[in-house]
Amino acid sequence: MEQINLRINGKEVQGSVGETILEVATRNHIKIPTLCFLKNCNQTGACRVCVVDVKGARSLVASCMYPISEGMEVNTHNKKVLEARRNTVELILSNHSKNCLSCIRNQNCELQSLSKELSVRDNMYEGEKTKLTYDDVSTGIVRDTSKCILCGRCVSTCSQVQGLGILNYMHRGFETKVGPVLDASMHDVNCMQCGQCIVNCPTGALSEKTHIHEVIQVLNNPSKYVIVQTAPAVRASLGEEFDMPIGTRVTGKMVSALKEIGFDRVYDTNFAADLTIMEEGTEFIDRISNQGVLPMITSCSPGWIRYIEYEYPELLEHLSSCKSPHMMFGAILKSAFAQRHNIDPKNIYVVSIMPCTAKKFEITREEMKRDGIADVDCVLTTRELGQLIKVYGIDFGSLEETSFDQDMFGEYSGAGVIFGTSGGVMEAALRTVYEVLTKEELKNVDFVACRGTEGIKEATIAINGIDVNIAIAHSMALAKPLLEEIKQGTSKYHFIEIMGCPGGCINGGGQSIIPASIKNLGIDHKKLRAQALYEEDSLSKIRKSHENTQIKELYETFLGEPNSHKAHELLHTTYVPRTISIK
């Protein structure tokens, strides 16, 4: 590719045709601050924080948008540039709520960090503020426009990554806001509740609805038996809440912290992931063997379930009827566990630590209740767990590693661990389906065709004389073409895994927030977190769900067999078409 020579701050550098000043500067370790820019997602130049001085240009230019040219001379930090940036941030702050001490993003806010870097201290532009909207009606997401800086990241994420366009600009001039149509609540529109808008928002304009204090109250209620379960992806992100490197696996420390907080039992949702494979794998075998509805599509991601219920309700019969793993676990805890320990299910309180904001909606579904008792009572995100640990004054970094409680539900396979990555559910299912159908031992359990985060993954796997065509998609922008093929009757696939978030649960809307400054460096946090899960899988003594001895015991003593009548009562569910209900 043709190389272009230019100078930045007097330093001779090179770039390629089509690159921007920001790209070349970043690669050469020259820091230009950004606010609205988000690599491969939002490149609008709207905030003007990244302006630089280009010799010969009529005015300062946005480095995130301005292409380099031969012989260009750029200054990124002269007096003119610094004054412009400072003035821009002061103007943004003039319409900002500035309640930083109580803000959920305090000390993890890009606007706050930028203000500190530019030494902005005074309120230079006091006056009227745009009329705010505070929407906390939805179960998972809170929208506070008093903290919105109109950067457009959430708009681009919703439209480009998820292909929905729930969020957009409304009104004009000083009255401009970002939100759903007619400034409606996110509860009343076809929002997935996936939370990708949250993890890409630079401020506290979008956040999860927190339930930390509800959990604290229950922990202090002697009449409640409080059980906590943690999703596989949480262990690969929680450490980031305590300044550990991205993708640090903190399984043992996490368990120690939960026990120190005071939960009566600490279990791993991976056990229920193995249970899910037994149910979902059996369901798939039945469909492919008895001319059932194909392709069968996984149903573990509640954001994805909301999407299909709104956008493709005519395809609901293609969904697996299995509940997601943590909901299955909740149902088992309030039946088998309650029965063995002689505890009234009404007195068991189940807390799920999840990488997902949509799980907060999932637990409210009527289909997830039995005799009026919810399978799971509360969901905390990875971020909320980090905050809960800090509330209890626990020095997370110094904790010794301990194991999950081993009674009844302490065993899990490596297959359960990789549920947290895109392709993990498919790979885990294939490990079991292959052995059940062929009656042969699977020597190599690593289905590498299922791994990775680039585009739609597909493969054909020969199982017992059947060529099983599989596809894996993560994010609704990737899922939509697969759904259109099913709708048109042209799909060649037998089994499809769909996850609501790019990269799967490791990049869920409830995971630790990584600043855009890190993402813009090209650091693939999804890959780093996924590596932590694949590593734990490779180190596991058992790597196939059907070899979990406690799963076998559960079927022998309580459920009977996979897809039995009792299993369907507890572990399976139904779905409902949904429509927008703007009031």
C-alpha positions in Angstrom: 0.0 0.0 0.0 1.3 3.5 -0.9 3.0 5.2 2.1 2.4 8.8 2.9 5.0 11.0 4.7 3.9 13.7 7.2 5.1 15.4 10.3 3.2 15.4 13.6 4.6 17.8 16.3 7.8 18.0 14.3 8.2 14.2 14.2 8.4 12.5 10.8 5.9 9.7 10.6 4.3 7.5 7.9 0.8 6.5 7.2 -1.2 4.7 4.5 -3.7 6.1 2.0 -7.1 6.5 3.6 -5.8 6.7 7.2 -6.8 9.6 9.4 -4.5 11.9 11.5 -5.8 10.2 14.7 -4.9 6.7 13.4 -1.4 7.7 12.5 -0.9 9.6 15.7 -2.2 6.8 17.9 0.1 4.3 16.2 3.1 6.6 16.8 2.2 7.0 20.5 1.0 10.6 20.1 -2.1 11.0 22.3 -5.0 13.0 20.9 -8.0 13.1 23.3 -11.3 11.9 21.9 -14.8 11.8 23.3 -17.3 10.8 20.6 -15.0 8.7 18.5 -15.3 4.9 18.9 -13.2 2.7 16.6 -15.3 0.8 13.9 -18.5 2.2 15.3 -18.8 6.0 15.7 -16.7 8.3 13.6 -18.6 11.5 13.2 -16.3 14.2 14.5 -19.2 15.7 16.4 -17.6 16.5 19.8 -14.6 18.4 18.4 -12.4 17.3 21.3 -9.9 15.7 18.9 -9.2 18.8 16.9 -5.6 19.5 15.7 -3.9 22.3 13.8 -3.0 21.4 10.2 -0.7 23.8 8.5 -2.5 25.6 5.7 -6.0 24.5 6.8 -8.5 27.3 7.3 -9.5 26.1 10.8 -8.8 23.4 13.3 -9.8 19.9 12.0 -11.2 16.8 13.7 -8.4 14.4 13.6 -10.7 11.3 13.8 -12.1 12.3 10.4 -9.4 14.2 8.6 -7.4 12.1 6.1 -3.6 12.4 5.9 -1.8 13.7 2.8 1.8 13.8 1.6 3.9 16.5 3.3 1.1 17.4 5.9 2.3 19.1 9.0 0.2 18.6 12.1 0.4 20.1 15.6 -1.7 18.3 18.2 -1.1 20.5 21.3 -0.2 24.1 20.4 -1.9 27.0 22.3 -4.7 27.3 19.7 -5.6 23.6 19.9 -5.5 23.4 23.7 -7.7 26.5 24.1 -10.2 25.1 21.6 -10.4 21.7 23.4 -10.7 23.3 26.8 -13.5 25.6 25.6 -15.3 22.6 24.0 -15.2 20.7 27.3 -16.3 23.7 29.3 -19.3 24.1 26.9 -20.2 20.4 27.3 -20.0 20.7 31.1 -22.3 23.8 31.0 -25.2 21.5 30.1 -24.1 18.6 32.3 -25.6 17.7 35.7 -22.1 17.4 37.3 -23.3 15.3 40.3 -20.1 13.3 39.9 -19.9 12.1 43.5 -23.1 10.2 43.4 -22.9 9.2 39.7 -22.6 5.5 38.8 -19.7 6.3 36.5 -17.7 8.3 39.0 -14.0 7.7 38.4 -14.9 5.7 35.3 -16.3 8.6 33.2 -14.5 9.7 30.1 -15.8 13.3 30.4 -14.6 13.4 34.0 -11.1 12.1 33.0 -10.9 14.5 30.1 -11.8 17.5 32.3 -9.0 16.5 34.7 -6.5 16.1 31.8 -7.4 19.6 30.5 -7.4 21.1 34.0 -11.0 22.3 33.7 -11.9 23.6 37.1 -14.3 26.5 36.8 -17.9 26.7 35.6 -17.3 29.1 32.7 -20.7 29.0 31.1 -23.5 29.0 33.7 -27.1 29.2 32.6 -30.1 27.2 31.5 -29.9 23.5 30.9 -31.7 21.3 28.4 -34.9 19.8 29.9 -34.0 16.4 31.1 -35.6 13.0 30.8 -35.0 10.4 33.5 -36.3 7.0 32.5 -36.0 4.2 35.0 -39.1 2.3 34.0 -37.5 -0.5 32.2 -36.2 -3.5 34.2 -32.6 -3.2 33.1 -31.6 0.2 31.7 -31.7 3.7 33.2 -31.5 6.8 30.8 -30.6 10.1 32.3 -30.3 12.8 29.6 -28.8 15.3 32.1 -25.6 13.4 31.6 -25.8 13.0 27.9 -23.2 14.8 25.8 -24.8 14.0 22.4 -21.7 12.0 21.3 -23.8 9.6 19.3 -22.0 6.4 20.4 -25.2 4.8 21.7 -27.0 5.7 18.5 -24.3 4.1 16.3 -24.1 1.1 18.5 -27.8 0.4 18.4 -28.1 1.0 14.7 -24.9 -0.5 13.4 -24.1 -3.3 15.9 -27.6 -4.4 16.7 -29.4 -3.2 13.6 -32.3 -1.8 15.6 -32.0 2.0 15.8 -34.0 2.3 19.0 -31.9 5.4 20.0 -31.7 8.5 17.9 -31.5 12.2 18.0 -34.7 14.2 18.5 -35.6 17.9 18.5 -33.1 20.5 17.3 -30.7 23.0 18.7 -30.6 23.5 22.5 -33.5 21.0 22.8 -31.7 18.1 21.2 -31.8 14.8 23.1 -31.0 11.2 22.4 -33.6 8.5 23.1 -36.3 6.3 21.7 -38.9 7.8 19.4 -41.1 10.5 21.0 -38.8 10.4 24.1 -40.6 7.2 25.1 -39.4 4.9 27.8 -37.0 2.1 26.7 -39.5 -0.2 28.4 -42.2 0.7 25.8 -40.2 0.2 22.6 -38.5 -2.8 21.0 -35.3 -2.5 23.0 -33.4 -5.7 23.6 -32.2 -4.5 27.0 -28.8 -5.8 25.8 -26.9 -2.9 27.4 -24.4 -2.4 24.6 -25.4 1.3 24.7 -24.3 1.4 28.3 -20.8 -0.1 27.8 -20.2 2.3 24.9 -21.5 5.4 26.7 -18.7 7.7 27.9 -20.7 9.1 30.8 -23.5 8.1 33.1 -26.3 8.9 30.6 -27.0 5.2 30.3 -26.6 2.7 33.1 -28.0 -0.5 34.5 -30.7 -0.4 37.1 -28.9 -1.3 40.2 -30.2 -3.8 42.8 -27.2 -3.9 45.2 -29.1 -2.6 48.2 -32.0 -5.0 47.7 -29.5 -7.9 47.9 -27.9 -6.4 51.1 -31.3 -6.2 52.7 -32.0 -9.9 51.9 -28.6 -11.0 53.2 -29.5 -9.4 56.5 -32.9 -11.1 56.7 -32.5 -14.3 58.8 -35.7 -15.9 57.4 -34.1 -16.0 53.9 -31.8 -18.6 52.6 -29.7 -16.7 50.1 -28.0 -18.6 47.2 -25.8 -16.9 44.6 -24.7 -18.2 41.3 -22.2 -16.7 38.9 -22.1 -16.9 35.1 -19.0 -18.1 33.3 -18.2 -14.8 31.7 -18.1 -12.9 35.0 -14.8 -14.5 36.1 -13.1 -13.1 33.0 -14.2 -9.5 33.6 -14.6 -8.9 37.3 -10.9 -8.3 37.9 -11.1 -5.2 35.7 -13.2 -3.6 38.4 -10.2 -3.9 40.6 -7.6 -2.6 38.1 -6.5 -6.0 37.0 -5.5 -6.6 33.4 -8.3 -7.3 30.9 -9.2 -10.9 30.8 -7.6 -11.9 34.2 -9.4 -15.0 35.4 -10.5 -14.4 39.0 -12.7 -17.4 39.7 -11.3 -18.3 43.2 -11.1 -14.8 44.4 -14.7 -14.1 43.3 -15.9 -17.1 45.3 -14.0 -16.0 48.3 -15.5 -12.5 48.1 -19.1 -13.9 47.8 -18.6 -16.2 50.8 -17.1 -13.3 52.8 -20.2 -11.2 51.9 -22.4 -13.8 53.5 -24.2 -15.9 50.9 -25.5 -19.2 52.3 -24.4 -21.1 49.1 -22.1 -20.0 46.3 -22.6 -22.0 43.1 -21.3 -21.8 39.5 -23.9 -21.4 36.8 -21.7 -23.7 34.8 -23.4 -26.6 36.5 -26.7 -25.4 34.9 -24.9 -24.8 31.6 -24.1 -28.5 31.6 -27.8 -29.1 32.4 -28.8 -26.9 29.5 -26.7 -29.0 27.1 -28.4 -32.2 28.3 -31.8 -30.7 27.7 -31.0 -28.7 24.5 -28.8 -31.4 23.0 -31.6 -34.0 23.6 -34.1 -31.6 22.0 -31.9 -31.1 19.0 -31.4 -34.9 18.6 -35.2 -35.3 18.7 -35.8 -32.6 16.1 -33.2 -33.9 13.7 -34.2 -37.5 14.1 -38.0 -37.0 13.9 -38.4 -34.2 11.3 -38.9 -31.5 13.9 -38.8 -27.8 13.2 -35.3 -26.9 11.9 -33.1 -25.0 12.2 -33.2 -25.1 15.9 -31.9 -21.9 17.5 -30.4 -21.5 20.9 -32.4 -19.6 23.6 -29.8 -18.7 26.2 -29.5 -15.0 25.5 -32.5 -13.0 26.8 -31.6 -10.0 24.7 -31.8 -12.1 21.6 -35.1 -13.6 22.8 -36.6 -10.1 23.2 -35.4 -9.3 19.6 -37.0 -12.3 18.0 -40.2 -11.8 20.0 -40.5 -8.2 18.6 -39.0 -8.6 15.1 -39.6 -12.2 14.0 -42.4 -13.6 16.1 -43.4 -15.9 13.2 -40.1 -17.8 13.8 -40.6 -18.5 17.5 -41.1 -22.2 16.9 -37.5 -22.4 15.8 -36.3 -21.5 19.3 -35.2 -24.2 21.7 -37.7 -24.4 24.5 -34.9 -24.6 27.1 -34.6 -21.8 29.7 -31.3 -20.1 30.0 -28.8 -21.8 32.4 -29.3 -19.5 35.4 -33.1 -19.8 35.1 -32.8 -23.6 35.0 -30.5 -23.4 38.1 -33.0 -21.2 39.9 -35.8 -23.7 39.2 -33.7 -26.6 40.4 -32.6 -24.7 43.6 -36.3 -24.0 44.5 -37.3 -27.6 43.8 -34.6 -30.3 44.2 -32.4 -28.3 46.6 -35.4 -27.1 48.6 -36.7 -30.7 48.8 -33.4 -32.2 49.9 -32.7 -29.6 52.6 -36.4 -29.3 53.7 -36.6 -25.5 53.0 -39.7 -23.8 51.8 -39.0 -22.5 48.3 -40.6 -19.2 49.3 -37.7 -18.7 51.7 -35.0 -19.4 49.1 -33.7 -16.2 47.5 -31.6 -16.7 44.4 -29.2 -14.1 43.2 -27.6 -14.4 39.7 -24.4 -12.6 38.9 -24.6 -12.0 35.2 -22.7 -10.2 32.5 -26.0 -9.1 31.1 -28.5 -6.3 31.7 -31.3 -8.2 29.8 -31.2 -10.9 32.5 -32.9 -8.3 34.7 -35.8 -8.4 32.4 -35.7 -12.2 32.0 -36.4 -12.9 35.6 -39.6 -10.9 35.5 -41.2 -13.0 32.8 -44.3 -14.8 33.9 -43.1 -17.9 32.1 -40.2 -18.0 34.6 -42.4 -18.5 37.6 -43.8 -21.7 39.1 -46.7 -21.6 41.5 -46.2 -17.8 41.6 -42.5 -18.2 42.7 -39.9 -16.8 40.5 -37.0 -19.0 39.4 -34.5 -16.3 40.2 -35.2 -13.3 42.5 -32.5 -10.8 41.6 -29.8 -10.2 39.0 -26.6 -8.3 39.6 -24.3 -7.4 36.8 -20.5 -7.9 36.9 -20.2 -4.2 37.6 -22.7 -4.4 40.4 -20.8 -7.3 42.0 -17.6 -5.2 41.9 -19.4 -2.5 43.7 -20.9 -4.9 46.2 -17.5 -6.2 47.1 -16.3 -2.6 47.6 -19.3 -1.8 49.8 -18.3 -4.7 52.1 -14.7 -3.3 52.3 -13.1 -6.5 50.9 -9.6 -6.2 49.6 -10.2 -8.2 46.4 -6.6 -8.5 45.3 -5.4 -10.0 48.5 -8.1 -12.7 48.8 -7.1 -16.3 48.8 -8.7 -18.5 46.2 -11.5 -20.9 47.3 -13.8 -23.2 45.5 -17.5 -23.1 44.8 -19.7 -25.1 47.2 -19.5 -28.7 46.1 -22.7 -30.2 47.5 -25.2 -31.2 44.9 -24.3 -28.7 42.3 -20.5 -28.0 42.6 -19.3 -30.0 39.6 -19.1 -28.5 36.1 -17.4 -29.3 32.9 -15.2 -27.2 30.6 -18.1 -27.2 28.2 -20.1 -25.2 30.7 -17.4 -22.7 31.1 -17.2 -21.7 27.4 -20.9 -20.8 27.4 -19.6 -17.3 28.0 -18.1 -16.9 24.5 -19.6 -16.7 21.1 -19.8 -20.2 19.7 -19.4 -21.7 23.2 -23.0 -23.0 23.4 -22.7 -24.6 20.0 -19.3 -26.2 20.8 -20.6 -27.5 24.2 -23.7 -29.0 22.5 -21.7 -30.7 19.7 -19.4 -32.4 22.3 -22.4 -34.1 23.8 -24.6 -34.6 20.6 -21.7 -36.2 18.8 -21.2 -38.9 21.5 -24.9 -39.5 22.0 -25.6 -40.0 18.3 -22.4 -42.0 17.4 -22.0 -43.9 20.7 -18.3 -43.2 20.2 -15.8 -41.3 22.3 -15.0 -37.9 20.9 -11.2 -37.7 21.0 -10.7 -34.0 20.1 -13.4 -31.9 21.9 -12.2 -28.6 20.5 -14.5 -27.5 17.7 -12.3 -24.6 16.6 -14.8 -23.7 13.8 -17.1 -22.4 16.5 -14.5 -20.0 17.9 -13.7 -16.4 17.1 -15.6 -13.1 16.9 -15.4 -12.2 13.2 -18.7 -12.3 11.3 -21.0 -15.3 11.0 -19.2 -18.6 11.6 -20.5 -21.7 9.8 -19.4 -25.3 9.5 -20.6 -28.7 8.4 -19.9 -31.5 10.9 -20.5 -35.1 10.0 -22.3 -36.9 12.9 -23.4 -40.5 12.5 -23.9 -40.2 8.8 -25.6 -36.8 9.0 -24.0 -33.6 7.7 -25.0 -31.1 10.4 -24.8 -27.6 9.1 -24.3 -25.1 11.9 -24.1 -21.3 12.1 -23.1 -18.9 14.9 -24.0 -15.2 15.1 -23.4 -12.6 17.8 -25.2 -9.3 17.6 -28.5 -8.8 15.8 -26.8 -7.2 12.8 -25.3 -10.6 12.1 -28.3 -12.6 13.1 -30.7 -10.8 10.8 -29.5 -12.4 7.5 -29.8 -15.8 9.1 -33.4 -15.1 10.2 -34.3 -13.8 6.8 -33.1 -17.0 5.2 -35.3 -19.0 7.6 -38.2 -16.7 6.9 -37.8 -17.2 3.1 -37.4 -21.0 3.5 -33.8 -21.0 2.1 -31.8 -21.8 5.3 -29.4 -24.7 4.9 -28.7 -24.9 8.6 -29.8 -27.4 11.2 -28.6 -25.7 14.4 -27.9 -22.0 14.9 -26.4 -20.3 18.0 -27.3 -16.6 18.4 -26.0 -14.4 21.2 -27.3 -10.9 21.7 -23.9 -9.2 22.2 -20.9 -8.9 20.0 -18.5 -11.7 21.1 -21.1 -13.3 23.3 -21.5 -12.9 27.1 -17.8 -11.9 27.6 -18.8 -8.6 26.0 -22.2 -8.4 27.7 -23.9 -5.1 28.6 -23.3 -5.8 32.3 -19.5 -6.4 32.0 -16.8 -4.0 33.2 -16.7 -0.9 31.1 -13.6 -0.4 29.0 -12.9 3.2 28.1 -12.9 4.1 24.4 -9.2 5.2 24.7 -8.3 1.5 25.2 -10.7 0.2 22.5 -9.4 2.8 20.0 -5.9 1.4 20.5 -7.1 -1.8 18.8 -6.9 -3.9 22.0 -9.4 -6.7 21.5 -10.9 -7.1 25.0 -13.3 -9.7 23.7 -10.5 -12.0 22.7 -8.6 -11.5 26.0 -11.7 -12.4 28.0 -12.5 -15.4 25.8 -9.0 -16.7 26.3 -9.6 -16.8 30.0 -12.6 -19.1 29.5 -10.9 -21.4 26.9 -8.0 -21.7 29.3 -10.3 -22.9 32.1 -12.0 -25.3 29.7 -8.6 -26.8 28.7 -7.6 -27.3 32.3 -10.9 -28.9 33.3 -10.9 -32.6 34.3 -14.1 -33.2 32.4 -14.9 -31.3 29.2 -18.2 -32.8 28.2 -21.5 -31.9 29.9 -22.9 -35.4 29.9 -19.9 -36.6 31.9 -20.8 -34.4 34.9 -21.5 -36.9 37.7 -23.7 -34.5 39.6 -25.8 -33.9 36.5 -26.2 -37.7 36.1 -27.3 -37.9 39.8 -29.8 -35.1 39.4 -31.5 -37.0 36.6 -31.3 -40.3 38.4 -32.8 -39.0 41.7 -35.0 -36.1 40.6 -35.6 -35.4 36.9 -35.7 -38.8 35.4 -34.1 -38.2 32.0 -33.5 -35.3 29.7 -36.7 -33.8 28.2 -38.8 -35.8 30.7 -42.2 -34.5 31.8 -40.6 -33.2 35.0 -37.7 -31.6 33.1 -40.1 -29.8 30.9 -42.1 -28.5 33.8 -39.0 -27.0 35.5 -36.4 -26.4 32.7 -38.4 -25.5 29.6 -40.4 -22.4 28.7 -42.5 -20.7 26.0 -42.1 -17.4 24.2 -44.6 -14.6 23.3 -44.9 -12.2 20.3 -44.3 -8.6 21.5 -45.4 -5.3 20.1 -44.3 -1.7 20.8 -46.5 0.0 23.4 -45.7 3.7 23.4 -48.0 5.5 25.8 
